[in-house]
């Protein structure tokens, strides 16, 4: 009789093979869906899988969109390794965008001349602060009242969405914008990597942070503390680690990275605040993480 038993150690082969198997299954299911809909399955898969890689502009746009996903996913991966289930990166993304966009709008309205390179660190720090502050609400409620961080962080996404809508429909609306819910176009933004392309230097920051996060989690004592503090609170207390520190550290870093992604999106390709700042980056990043 067949019986499923857990492995004593994870299979290294399956660790590499699982994403490949998942991709093959996805392509097979998509192929069948196109056939069932009466569409050309080869052309449909070509649009999804090949055209995003066709040409310099397509690759630059792919890198641009990947930047926000990578940044949000890095913070979420840290939370999940610490056994903190942050589902609200979308809200932290939006609040980071609001913080950076608010500064860009103020500088624009007051005619403060500032180059893109000078604005780059300001927008980045503002976005990180906005995202971290929003994540701190979840951390505080979990820490003080043992509230579920899953529900709290998820519900705060809707609060962030409503707050953004309030701003662009109300006090931050462009008076010359023909009543569209949007702010003025910013005079400054992310410095571009290539002339004529939207890809900016925030993509390089994201790549550097990928390496830094890997080193932190797998090669640092502090990263080990966070993981033990989240996954085994009793063992962490016995070893002198703090589960509370694990909660706060992972949530604040996760919120800061999601907020950075929001700042890059608002002051980068969008160049203004609108009700549709995000297309679901924070939720998609859960899958990426």
Secondary structure, 3 states (H helix, E strand, C coil): CCCCCCCCCCCHHHHHHHHHHHHHHHHHHHHHHHHHCCCCHHHHHHHHHCHHHCCHHHHHHHHHHHHHHHHHHHHHHHHHHCCCCCCCHHHHHHHHHHHHHHHHHHHHHCCCCCCHHHHHHHHHHHHHHHHHHHHHHHHHHHHHHCCCHHHHHHHHHHHHHHHHHHHHHCCCCCCCCCCCCECCCCCCCCCECCCCCCCECHHHHHHHHHHHHHHHHHHCHHHHHHHHHHHCHHHHHHHCCCHHHHHHHHHHHHHHHHHHHHHHHHHHHHCCCECCCCCCHHHHHHHHC
